[in-house]
Protein backbone atom coordinates (compact mmCIF):
# COMPACT_ATOMS: atom_id res chain seq x y z
CA UNK A 1 0.00 0.00 0.00
CA UNK A 2 1.18 3.44 -0.56
CA UNK A 3 -1.46 6.88 -0.31
CA UNK A 4 -6.16 10.18 0.06
CA UNK A 5 -6.66 13.62 1.39
CA UNK A 6 -9.48 16.16 0.84
CA UNK A 7 -12.96 15.09 -0.21
CA UNK A 8 -13.46 15.26 -3.97
CA UNK A 9 -15.75 17.76 -5.64
CA UNK A 10 -17.74 17.84 -8.85
CA UNK A 11 -15.89 19.77 -11.52
CA UNK A 12 -17.25 21.99 -14.24
CA UNK A 13 -16.98 19.94 -17.41
CA UNK A 14 -15.67 21.78 -20.48
CA UNK A 15 -16.69 20.87 -24.01
CA UNK A 16 -13.22 19.60 -24.87
CA UNK A 17 -13.61 16.24 -23.12
CA UNK A 18 -12.26 13.17 -24.90
CA UNK A 19 -14.83 10.52 -23.98
CA UNK A 20 -17.98 9.88 -21.96
CA UNK A 21 -18.58 7.98 -18.74
CA UNK A 22 -22.27 7.77 -19.64
CA UNK A 23 -24.39 9.47 -22.31
CA UNK A 24 -24.07 13.22 -21.83
CA UNK A 25 -21.45 13.02 -19.05
CA UNK A 26 -17.97 13.66 -20.53
CA UNK A 27 -14.66 12.53 -19.04
CA UNK A 28 -12.04 15.27 -18.95
CA UNK A 29 -8.40 14.27 -19.20
CA UNK A 30 -5.73 15.99 -17.14
CA UNK A 31 -3.03 18.12 -18.77
CA UNK A 32 -0.44 16.51 -16.50
CA UNK A 33 2.12 14.16 -18.12
CA UNK A 34 0.81 10.79 -19.28
CA UNK A 35 1.57 7.53 -17.47
CA UNK A 36 4.92 6.24 -18.72
CA UNK A 37 3.65 2.64 -19.00
CA UNK A 38 0.18 2.98 -20.51
CA UNK A 39 0.25 6.48 -21.98
CA UNK A 40 -3.02 7.26 -20.18
CA UNK A 41 -3.64 10.58 -18.47
CA UNK A 42 -5.29 11.30 -15.15
CA UNK A 43 -8.85 12.57 -15.31
CA UNK A 44 -10.81 15.25 -13.48
CA UNK A 45 -13.68 14.54 -11.10
CA UNK A 46 -16.85 14.38 -13.19
CA UNK A 47 -20.53 14.35 -12.16
CA UNK A 48 -22.04 10.98 -11.29
CA UNK A 49 -24.91 9.84 -13.53
CA UNK A 50 -26.50 8.34 -10.40
CA UNK A 51 -26.63 4.77 -11.67
CA UNK A 52 -25.01 3.34 -8.53
CA UNK A 53 -24.74 4.41 -4.90
CA UNK A 54 -24.28 2.74 -1.53
CA UNK A 55 -25.17 3.53 2.06
CA UNK A 56 -23.09 2.28 4.99
CA UNK A 57 -25.46 0.83 7.62
CA UNK A 58 -22.98 -0.57 10.15
CA UNK A 59 -19.29 -1.05 10.87
CA UNK A 60 -18.02 -4.10 12.76
CA UNK A 61 -14.65 -5.26 14.03
CA UNK A 62 -13.52 -8.69 12.81
CA UNK A 63 -12.25 -11.08 15.50
CA UNK A 64 -9.83 -13.94 14.87
CA UNK A 65 -9.17 -16.76 17.32
CA UNK A 66 -6.11 -18.84 16.62
CA UNK A 67 -2.64 -19.98 17.66
CA UNK A 68 -0.21 -17.71 19.46
CA UNK A 69 2.02 -17.34 16.41
CA UNK A 70 -0.86 -15.74 14.49
CA UNK A 71 -2.25 -13.64 17.33
CA UNK A 72 1.18 -12.09 17.92
CA UNK A 73 0.99 -10.41 14.50
CA UNK A 74 -0.97 -7.53 13.00
CA UNK A 75 -3.59 -8.42 10.42
CA UNK A 76 -4.48 -7.07 7.00
CA UNK A 77 -5.88 -8.03 3.57
CA UNK A 78 -8.88 -10.07 4.79
CA UNK A 79 -10.21 -12.09 1.87
CA UNK A 80 -13.61 -13.50 2.88
CA UNK A 81 -15.93 -15.68 0.79
CA UNK A 82 -19.13 -17.68 1.24
CA UNK A 83 -19.09 -21.45 0.97
CA UNK A 84 -22.09 -23.39 -0.46
CA UNK A 85 -22.86 -24.66 3.07
CA UNK A 86 -23.23 -21.07 4.37
CA UNK A 87 -19.88 -20.85 6.17
CA UNK A 88 -17.57 -17.89 5.71
CA UNK A 89 -13.99 -18.65 4.74
CA UNK A 90 -11.15 -16.22 5.35
CA UNK A 91 -7.51 -15.84 4.35
CA UNK A 92 -5.49 -13.00 5.85
CA UNK A 93 -2.02 -11.59 5.68
CA UNK A 94 -0.35 -11.61 9.10
CA UNK A 95 2.57 -9.19 9.55
CA UNK A 96 5.13 -8.53 12.24
CA UNK A 97 4.20 -5.64 14.52
CA UNK A 98 6.10 -2.33 14.44
CA UNK A 99 9.23 -2.41 16.56
CA UNK A 100 9.68 -6.18 16.26
CA UNK A 101 12.34 -7.84 14.08
CA UNK A 102 10.99 -8.03 10.52
CA UNK A 103 11.52 -11.62 9.43
CA UNK A 104 9.16 -11.35 6.45
CA UNK A 105 6.56 -9.05 4.90
CA UNK A 106 3.76 -11.47 5.70
CA UNK A 107 2.44 -14.99 6.01
CA UNK A 108 -1.02 -16.14 4.89
CA UNK A 109 -3.40 -17.85 7.31
CA UNK A 110 -6.86 -19.38 6.72
CA UNK A 111 -9.93 -19.96 8.88
CA UNK A 112 -13.71 -20.38 9.09
CA UNK A 113 -16.73 -18.63 10.60
CA UNK A 114 -20.48 -19.10 10.94
CA UNK A 115 -21.31 -15.38 11.20
CA UNK A 116 -18.62 -13.67 9.12
CA UNK A 117 -17.32 -11.74 12.14
CA UNK A 118 -15.79 -14.32 14.50
CA UNK A 119 -13.32 -16.63 12.77
CA UNK A 120 -11.62 -19.77 14.08
CA UNK A 121 -8.23 -19.91 12.41
CA UNK A 122 -6.27 -23.00 11.40
CA UNK A 123 -3.45 -24.28 13.59
CA UNK A 124 -0.85 -23.67 10.86
CA UNK A 125 -0.37 -21.07 8.10
CA UNK A 126 -1.77 -21.91 4.67
CA UNK A 127 1.04 -20.23 2.68
CA UNK A 128 4.52 -19.48 4.00
CA UNK A 129 7.45 -17.57 2.46
CA UNK A 130 9.71 -19.71 0.32
CA UNK A 131 13.12 -21.01 1.23
CA UNK A 132 16.25 -18.92 0.75
CA UNK A 133 16.78 -18.25 -2.94
CA UNK A 134 13.16 -18.66 -3.93
CA UNK A 135 11.34 -15.66 -5.44
CA UNK A 136 8.87 -15.42 -2.55
CA UNK A 137 11.39 -15.85 0.26
CA UNK A 138 10.80 -12.31 1.59
CA UNK A 139 7.12 -12.81 2.36
CA UNK A 140 3.67 -13.74 1.04
CA UNK A 141 0.85 -11.19 0.91
CA UNK A 142 -2.63 -10.25 -0.34
CA UNK A 143 -4.49 -13.57 -0.77
CA UNK A 144 -7.35 -13.81 -3.27
CA UNK A 145 -9.34 -17.05 -3.19
CA UNK A 146 -11.18 -18.69 -6.09
CA UNK A 147 -13.41 -21.70 -5.38
CA UNK A 148 -13.35 -24.00 -8.40
CA UNK A 149 -16.27 -26.07 -9.71
CA UNK A 150 -14.69 -29.29 -8.39
CA UNK A 151 -14.48 -27.87 -4.85
CA UNK A 152 -10.75 -27.16 -4.95
CA UNK A 153 -9.14 -23.76 -4.36
CA UNK A 154 -6.90 -21.43 -6.31
CA UNK A 155 -5.25 -18.73 -4.17
CA UNK A 156 -3.52 -15.82 -5.84
CA UNK A 157 -0.93 -14.08 -3.66
CA UNK A 158 1.96 -11.64 -3.86
CA UNK A 159 5.35 -13.25 -3.46
CA UNK A 160 8.02 -10.84 -2.22
CA UNK A 161 11.72 -11.28 -2.92
CA UNK A 162 14.38 -11.50 -0.22
CA UNK A 163 14.96 -7.73 -0.40
CA UNK A 164 11.36 -7.30 0.87
CA UNK A 165 10.87 -4.59 -1.77
CA UNK A 166 10.05 -6.35 -5.04
CA UNK A 167 7.44 -8.95 -5.85
CA UNK A 168 5.03 -10.40 -8.35
CA UNK A 169 1.81 -12.39 -8.43
CA UNK A 170 1.94 -16.12 -7.70
CA UNK A 171 -0.74 -18.73 -7.14
CA UNK A 172 -1.26 -21.89 -5.11
CA UNK A 173 -3.79 -24.69 -5.59
CA UNK A 174 -5.19 -27.48 -3.47
CA UNK A 175 -8.25 -29.37 -2.22
CA UNK A 176 -8.38 -27.43 1.07
CA UNK A 177 -6.82 -24.47 2.85
CA UNK A 178 -4.55 -26.89 4.72
CA UNK A 179 -3.26 -28.56 1.54
CA UNK A 180 -2.32 -25.74 -0.79
CA UNK A 181 0.67 -26.27 -3.06
CA UNK A 182 2.54 -23.39 -4.65
CA UNK A 183 2.04 -23.60 -8.42
CA UNK A 184 4.17 -20.81 -9.86
CA UNK A 185 3.82 -17.28 -11.21
CA UNK A 186 0.34 -16.13 -12.22
CA UNK A 187 1.33 -12.70 -13.59
CA UNK A 188 4.99 -11.76 -13.80
CA UNK A 189 6.51 -8.36 -13.17
CA UNK A 190 8.48 -6.86 -16.06
CA UNK A 191 10.54 -3.71 -16.62
CA UNK A 192 7.34 -1.88 -17.56
CA UNK A 193 5.00 -3.63 -15.11
CA UNK A 194 6.61 -3.59 -11.68
CA UNK A 195 5.37 -5.30 -8.52
CA UNK A 196 2.27 -6.98 -9.95
CA UNK A 197 -0.04 -7.88 -7.04
CA UNK A 198 -3.48 -7.51 -5.40
CA UNK A 199 -5.46 -9.81 -7.71
CA UNK A 200 -9.18 -9.31 -8.31
CA UNK A 201 -10.32 -12.14 -10.54
CA UNK A 202 -13.47 -13.65 -12.00
CA UNK A 203 -14.28 -16.36 -14.49
CA UNK A 204 -16.40 -15.16 -17.40
CA UNK A 205 -19.26 -17.12 -18.98
CA UNK A 206 -17.06 -18.06 -21.94
CA UNK A 207 -14.55 -19.67 -19.55
CA UNK A 208 -11.90 -16.96 -19.76
CA UNK A 209 -10.51 -15.24 -16.66
CA UNK A 210 -10.60 -11.47 -16.08
CA UNK A 211 -7.75 -10.31 -13.83
CA UNK A 212 -7.53 -6.84 -12.34
CA UNK A 213 -4.17 -6.22 -10.69
CA UNK A 214 -2.02 -3.49 -9.17
CA UNK A 215 1.31 -2.52 -10.67
CA UNK A 216 3.88 0.21 -10.05
CA UNK A 217 4.49 3.09 -12.46
CA UNK A 218 6.00 6.57 -12.07
CA UNK A 219 6.29 6.24 -8.31
CA UNK A 220 2.61 5.33 -7.89
CA UNK A 221 0.26 2.37 -7.82
CA UNK A 222 -1.93 1.82 -10.88
CA UNK A 223 -4.63 -0.70 -11.86
CA UNK A 224 -4.39 -2.94 -14.91
CA UNK A 225 -6.74 -5.48 -16.50
CA UNK A 226 -5.90 -8.64 -18.40
CA UNK A 227 -7.97 -11.48 -19.88
CA UNK A 228 -6.59 -15.03 -19.85
CA UNK A 229 -7.49 -18.54 -20.89
CA UNK A 230 -6.38 -20.16 -17.64
CA UNK A 231 -5.71 -19.25 -14.00
CA UNK A 232 -2.09 -18.49 -14.91
CA UNK A 233 -2.77 -16.98 -18.36
CA UNK A 234 -1.44 -16.43 -20.92
CA UNK A 235 -2.79 -12.91 -20.40
CA UNK A 236 -4.05 -10.45 -22.99
CA UNK A 237 -3.62 -6.92 -21.65
CA UNK A 238 -6.72 -4.70 -21.92
CA UNK A 239 -7.02 -0.89 -21.99
CA UNK A 240 -6.43 0.78 -18.62
CA UNK A 241 -9.75 0.39 -16.74
CA UNK A 242 -9.60 3.78 -14.97
CA UNK A 243 -7.06 6.37 -13.83
CA UNK A 244 -6.45 8.60 -10.78
CA UNK A 245 -8.38 11.89 -10.69
CA UNK A 246 -6.19 14.97 -10.59
CA UNK A 247 -8.57 16.91 -8.33
CA UNK A 248 -9.92 14.02 -6.24
CA UNK A 249 -9.18 12.10 -3.06
CA UNK A 250 -7.68 9.39 -5.33
CA UNK A 251 -5.31 11.65 -7.25
CA UNK A 252 -2.08 9.65 -6.96
CA UNK A 253 -2.42 5.93 -6.15
CA UNK A 254 -4.99 3.36 -7.21
CA UNK A 255 -5.11 -0.26 -6.05
CA UNK A 256 -7.50 -3.05 -6.92
CA UNK A 257 -10.32 -3.95 -4.59
CA UNK A 258 -13.04 -6.60 -4.66
CA UNK A 259 -15.68 -6.88 -7.36
CA UNK A 260 -19.40 -6.96 -6.49
CA UNK A 261 -21.23 -9.09 -9.06
CA UNK A 262 -24.80 -9.16 -7.74
CA UNK A 263 -25.83 -7.17 -10.84
CA UNK A 264 -24.02 -8.88 -13.74
CA UNK A 265 -24.97 -6.05 -16.10
CA UNK A 266 -23.05 -3.54 -13.97
CA UNK A 267 -20.10 -5.00 -11.99
CA UNK A 268 -18.83 -2.69 -9.24
CA UNK A 269 -15.29 -2.60 -7.88
CA UNK A 270 -14.66 -1.25 -4.37
CA UNK A 271 -11.24 0.17 -5.17
CA UNK A 272 -8.53 1.74 -3.02
CA UNK A 273 -7.31 5.25 -3.76
CA UNK A 274 -4.88 7.68 -2.18
CA UNK A 275 -2.97 10.92 -2.55
CA UNK A 276 0.79 11.21 -2.47
CA UNK A 277 1.02 11.15 1.35
CA UNK A 278 -0.32 7.58 1.69
CA UNK A 279 -3.77 8.27 3.15
CA UNK A 280 -5.84 5.48 1.63
CA UNK A 281 -9.62 5.51 1.31
CA UNK A 282 -12.14 3.11 -0.27
CA UNK A 283 -14.35 4.15 -3.17
CA UNK A 284 -16.29 2.42 -5.93
CA UNK A 285 -16.37 2.35 -9.71
CA UNK A 286 -18.99 0.64 -11.91
CA UNK A 287 -18.35 -0.96 -15.31
CA UNK A 288 -20.43 -2.17 -18.20
CA UNK A 289 -20.92 -5.93 -18.52
CA UNK A 290 -17.88 -6.34 -20.77
CA UNK A 291 -15.59 -4.40 -18.36
CA UNK A 292 -14.77 -2.17 -21.33
CA UNK A 293 -16.14 1.15 -20.01
CA UNK A 294 -16.68 2.93 -16.70
CA UNK A 295 -20.37 3.86 -16.33
CA UNK A 296 -20.31 5.47 -12.87
CA UNK A 297 -17.78 6.39 -10.17
CA UNK A 298 -18.09 7.75 -6.65
CA UNK A 299 -17.36 11.42 -5.99
CA UNK A 300 -16.32 11.03 -2.35
CA UNK A 301 -14.89 7.96 -0.56
CA UNK A 302 -17.32 5.34 0.70
CA UNK A 303 -15.11 4.28 3.64
CA UNK A 304 -12.72 6.63 5.47
CA UNK A 305 -10.63 5.46 8.44
CA UNK A 306 -11.37 6.87 11.90
CA UNK A 307 -9.49 10.10 12.71
CA UNK A 308 -5.99 9.68 14.09
CA UNK A 309 -4.57 12.14 16.67
CA UNK A 310 -1.10 12.02 15.13
CA UNK A 311 -0.93 13.09 11.46
CA UNK A 312 2.20 10.99 11.02
CA UNK A 313 0.36 7.79 12.04
CA UNK A 314 -1.00 5.29 9.51
CA UNK A 315 -4.23 6.64 8.05
CA UNK A 316 -5.40 3.75 5.89
CA UNK A 317 -8.61 1.96 4.98
CA UNK A 318 -7.99 -0.72 2.35
CA UNK A 319 -10.68 -2.97 0.82
CA UNK A 320 -9.91 -6.66 0.34
CA UNK A 321 -13.13 -8.62 -0.32
CA UNK A 322 -16.90 -8.40 -0.59
CA UNK A 323 -19.74 -10.90 -0.14
CA UNK A 324 -23.49 -10.50 -0.63
CA UNK A 325 -26.56 -12.44 0.39
CA UNK A 326 -30.30 -11.62 0.49
CA UNK A 327 -29.72 -8.05 -0.66
CA UNK A 328 -27.12 -7.28 2.01
CA UNK A 329 -23.51 -6.51 1.11
CA UNK A 330 -20.55 -7.02 3.44
CA UNK A 331 -17.32 -5.23 2.55
CA UNK A 332 -14.20 -6.50 4.35
CA UNK A 333 -11.20 -4.22 4.76
CA UNK A 334 -8.18 -3.49 6.94
CA UNK A 335 -7.45 -0.37 8.98
CA UNK A 336 -3.97 1.03 9.67
CA UNK A 337 -2.47 -2.14 8.13
CA UNK A 338 -3.04 -3.88 11.46
CA UNK A 339 -6.72 -4.66 12.19
CA UNK A 340 -9.76 -5.93 10.32
CA UNK A 341 -13.24 -4.53 9.85
CA UNK A 342 -16.50 -5.15 7.98
CA UNK A 343 -18.96 -2.61 6.58
CA UNK A 344 -22.61 -3.54 6.03
CA UNK A 345 -23.80 -1.82 2.85
CA UNK A 346 -27.03 -1.44 0.97
CA UNK A 347 -27.62 0.05 -2.44
CA UNK A 348 -29.30 3.44 -2.32
C-alpha positions in Angstrom: 0.0 0.0 0.0 1.2 3.4 -0.6 -1.5 6.9 -0.3 -6.2 10.2 0.1 -6.7 13.6 1.4 -9.5 16.2 0.8 -13.0 15.1 -0.2 -13.5 15.3 -4.0 -15.8 17.8 -5.6 -17.7 17.8 -8.8 -15.9 19.8 -11.5 -17.3 22.0 -14.2 -17.0 19.9 -17.4 -15.7 21.8 -20.5 -16.7 20.9 -24.0 -13.2 19.6 -24.9 -13.6 16.2 -23.1 -12.3 13.2 -24.9 -14.8 10.5 -24.0 -18.0 9.9 -22.0 -18.6 8.0 -18.7 -22.3 7.8 -19.6 -24.4 9.5 -22.3 -24.1 13.2 -21.8 -21.4 13.0 -19.1 -18.0 13.7 -20.5 -14.7 12.5 -19.0 -12.0 15.3 -19.0 -8.4 14.3 -19.2 -5.7 16.0 -17.1 -3.0 18.1 -18.8 -0.4 16.5 -16.5 2.1 14.2 -18.1 0.8 10.8 -19.3 1.6 7.5 -17.5 4.9 6.2 -18.7 3.7 2.6 -19.0 0.2 3.0 -20.5 0.3 6.5 -22.0 -3.0 7.3 -20.2 -3.6 10.6 -18.5 -5.3 11.3 -15.2 -8.9 12.6 -15.3 -10.8 15.3 -13.5 -13.7 14.5 -11.1 -16.9 14.4 -13.2 -20.5 14.3 -12.2 -22.0 11.0 -11.3 -24.9 9.8 -13.5 -26.5 8.3 -10.4 -26.6 4.8 -11.7 -25.0 3.3 -8.5 -24.7 4.4 -4.9 -24.3 2.7 -1.5 -25.2 3.5 2.1 -23.1 2.3 5.0 -25.5 0.8 7.6 -23.0 -0.6 10.1 -19.3 -1.1 10.9 -18.0 -4.1 12.8 -14.6 -5.3 14.0 -13.5 -8.7 12.8 -12.2 -11.1 15.5 -9.8 -13.9 14.9 -9.2 -16.8 17.3 -6.1 -18.8 16.6 -2.6 -20.0 17.7 -0.2 -17.7 19.5 2.0 -17.3 16.4 -0.9 -15.7 14.5 -2.3 -13.6 17.3 1.2 -12.1 17.9 1.0 -10.4 14.5 -1.0 -7.5 13.0 -3.6 -8.4 10.4 -4.5 -7.1 7.0 -5.9 -8.0 3.6 -8.9 -10.1 4.8 -10.2 -12.1 1.9 -13.6 -13.5 2.9 -15.9 -15.7 0.8 -19.1 -17.7 1.2 -19.1 -21.4 1.0 -22.1 -23.4 -0.5 -22.9 -24.7 3.1 -23.2 -21.1 4.4 -19.9 -20.9 6.2 -17.6 -17.9 5.7 -14.0 -18.7 4.7 -11.1 -16.2 5.3 -7.5 -15.8 4.3 -5.5 -13.0 5.9 -2.0 -11.6 5.7 -0.3 -11.6 9.1 2.6 -9.2 9.5 5.1 -8.5 12.2 4.2 -5.6 14.5 6.1 -2.3 14.4 9.2 -2.4 16.6 9.7 -6.2 16.3 12.3 -7.8 14.1 11.0 -8.0 10.5 11.5 -11.6 9.4 9.2 -11.4 6.5 6.6 -9.0 4.9 3.8 -11.5 5.7 2.4 -15.0 6.0 -1.0 -16.1 4.9 -3.4 -17.8 7.3 -6.9 -19.4 6.7 -9.9 -20.0 8.9 -13.7 -20.4 9.1 -16.7 -18.6 10.6 -20.5 -19.1 10.9 -21.3 -15.4 11.2 -18.6 -13.7 9.1 -17.3 -11.7 12.1 -15.8 -14.3 14.5 -13.3 -16.6 12.8 -11.6 -19.8 14.1 -8.2 -19.9 12.4 -6.3 -23.0 11.4 -3.4 -24.3 13.6 -0.8 -23.7 10.9 -0.4 -21.1 8.1 -1.8 -21.9 4.7 1.0 -20.2 2.7 4.5 -19.5 4.0 7.4 -17.6 2.5 9.7 -19.7 0.3 13.1 -21.0 1.2 16.3 -18.9 0.8 16.8 -18.3 -2.9 13.2 -18.7 -3.9 11.3 -15.7 -5.4 8.9 -15.4 -2.6 11.4 -15.9 0.3 10.8 -12.3 1.6 7.1 -12.8 2.4 3.7 -13.7 1.0 0.8 -11.2 0.9 -2.6 -10.3 -0.3 -4.5 -13.6 -0.8 -7.4 -13.8 -3.3 -9.3 -17.1 -3.2 -11.2 -18.7 -6.1 -13.4 -21.7 -5.4 -13.3 -24.0 -8.4 -16.3 -26.1 -9.7 -14.7 -29.3 -8.4 -14.5 -27.9 -4.8 -10.7 -27.2 -5.0 -9.1 -23.8 -4.4 -6.9 -21.4 -6.3 -5.2 -18.7 -4.2 -3.5 -15.8 -5.8 -0.9 -14.1 -3.7 2.0 -11.6 -3.9 5.4 -13.3 -3.5 8.0 -10.8 -2.2 11.7 -11.3 -2.9 14.4 -11.5 -0.2 15.0 -7.7 -0.4 11.4 -7.3 0.9 10.9 -4.6 -1.8 10.1 -6.3 -5.0 7.4 -8.9 -5.8 5.0 -10.4 -8.3 1.8 -12.4 -8.4 1.9 -16.1 -7.7 -0.7 -18.7 -7.1 -1.3 -21.9 -5.1 -3.8 -24.7 -5.6 -5.2 -27.5 -3.5 -8.2 -29.4 -2.2 -8.4 -27.4 1.1 -6.8 -24.5 2.9 -4.6 -26.9 4.7 -3.3 -28.6 1.5 -2.3 -25.7 -0.8 0.7 -26.3 -3.1 2.5 -23.4 -4.7 2.0 -23.6 -8.4 4.2 -20.8 -9.9 3.8 -17.3 -11.2 0.3 -16.1 -12.2 1.3 -12.7 -13.6 5.0 -11.8 -13.8 6.5 -8.4 -13.2 8.5 -6.9 -16.1 10.5 -3.7 -16.6 7.3 -1.9 -17.6 5.0 -3.6 -15.1 6.6 -3.6 -11.7 5.4 -5.3 -8.5 2.3 -7.0 -10.0 0.0 -7.9 -7.0 -3.5 -7.5 -5.4 -5.5 -9.8 -7.7 -9.2 -9.3 -8.3 -10.3 -12.1 -10.5 -13.5 -13.6 -12.0 -14.3 -16.4 -14.5 -16.4 -15.2 -17.4 -19.3 -17.1 -19.0 -17.1 -18.1 -21.9 -14.5 -19.7 -19.6 -11.9 -17.0 -19.8 -10.5 -15.2 -16.7 -10.6 -11.5 -16.1 -7.8 -10.3 -13.8 -7.5 -6.8 -12.3 -4.2 -6.2 -10.7 -2.0 -3.5 -9.2 1.3 -2.5 -10.7 3.9 0.2 -10.0 4.5 3.1 -12.5 6.0 6.6 -12.1 6.3 6.2 -8.3 2.6 5.3 -7.9 0.3 2.4 -7.8 -1.9 1.8 -10.9 -4.6 -0.7 -11.9 -4.4 -2.9 -14.9 -6.7 -5.5 -16.5 -5.9 -8.6 -18.4 -8.0 -11.5 -19.9 -6.6 -15.0 -19.8 -7.5 -18.5 -20.9 -6.4 -20.2 -17.6 -5.7 -19.3 -14.0 -2.1 -18.5 -14.9 -2.8 -17.0 -18.4 -1.4 -16.4 -20.9 -2.8 -12.9 -20.4 -4.0 -10.5 -23.0 -3.6 -6.9 -21.7 -6.7 -4.7 -21.9 -7.0 -0.9 -22.0 -6.4 0.8 -18.6 -9.7 0.4 -16.7 -9.6 3.8 -15.0 -7.1 6.4 -13.8 -6.5 8.6 -10.8 -8.4 11.9 -10.7 -6.2 15.0 -10.6 -8.6 16.9 -8.3 -9.9 14.0 -6.2 -9.2 12.1 -3.1 -7.7 9.4 -5.3 -5.3 11.6 -7.3 -2.1 9.6 -7.0 -2.4 5.9 -6.1 -5.0 3.4 -7.2 -5.1 -0.3 -6.0 -7.5 -3.1 -6.9 -10.3 -4.0 -4.6 -13.0 -6.6 -4.7 -15.7 -6.9 -7.4 -19.4 -7.0 -6.5 -21.2 -9.1 -9.1 -24.8 -9.2 -7.7 -25.8 -7.2 -10.8 -24.0 -8.9 -13.7 -25.0 -6.0 -16.1 -23.0 -3.5 -14.0 -20.1 -5.0 -12.0 -18.8 -2.7 -9.2 -15.3 -2.6 -7.9 -14.7 -1.2 -4.4 -11.2 0.2 -5.2 -8.5 1.7 -3.0 -7.3 5.2 -3.8 -4.9 7.7 -2.2 -3.0 10.9 -2.5 0.8 11.2 -2.5 1.0 11.1 1.4 -0.3 7.6 1.7 -3.8 8.3 3.2 -5.8 5.5 1.6 -9.6 5.5 1.3 -12.1 3.1 -0.3 -14.3 4.1 -3.2 -16.3 2.4 -5.9 -16.4 2.3 -9.7 -19.0 0.6 -11.9 -18.4 -1.0 -15.3 -20.4 -2.2 -18.2 -20.9 -5.9 -18.5 -17.9 -6.3 -20.8 -15.6 -4.4 -18.4 -14.8 -2.2 -21.3 -16.1 1.2 -20.0 -16.7 2.9 -16.7 -20.4 3.9 -16.3 -20.3 5.5 -12.9 -17.8 6.4 -10.2 -18.1 7.8 -6.7 -17.4 11.4 -6.0 -16.3 11.0 -2.3 -14.9 8.0 -0.6 -17.3 5.3 0.7 -15.1 4.3 3.6 -12.7 6.6 5.5 -10.6 5.5 8.4 -11.4 6.9 11.9 -9.5 10.1 12.7 -6.0 9.7 14.1 -4.6 12.1 16.7 -1.1 12.0 15.1 -0.9 13.1 11.5 2.2 11.0 11.0 0.4 7.8 12.0 -1.0 5.3 9.5 -4.2 6.6 8.0 -5.4 3.8 5.9 -8.6 2.0 5.0 -8.0 -0.7 2.3 -10.7 -3.0 0.8 -9.9 -6.7 0.3 -13.1 -8.6 -0.3 -16.9 -8.4 -0.6 -19.7 -10.9 -0.1 -23.5 -10.5 -0.6 -26.6 -12.4 0.4 -30.3 -11.6 0.5 -29.7 -8.0 -0.7 -27.1 -7.3 2.0 -23.5 -6.5 1.1 -20.6 -7.0 3.4 -17.3 -5.2 2.6 -14.2 -6.5 4.3 -11.2 -4.2 4.8 -8.2 -3.5 6.9 -7.5 -0.4 9.0 -4.0 1.0 9.7 -2.5 -2.1 8.1 -3.0 -3.9 11.5 -6.7 -4.7 12.2 -9.8 -5.9 10.3 -13.2 -4.5 9.9 -16.5 -5.1 8.0 -19.0 -2.6 6.6 -22.6 -3.5 6.0 -23.8 -1.8 2.8 -27.0 -1.4 1.0 -27.6 0.0 -2.4 -29.3 3.4 -2.3 
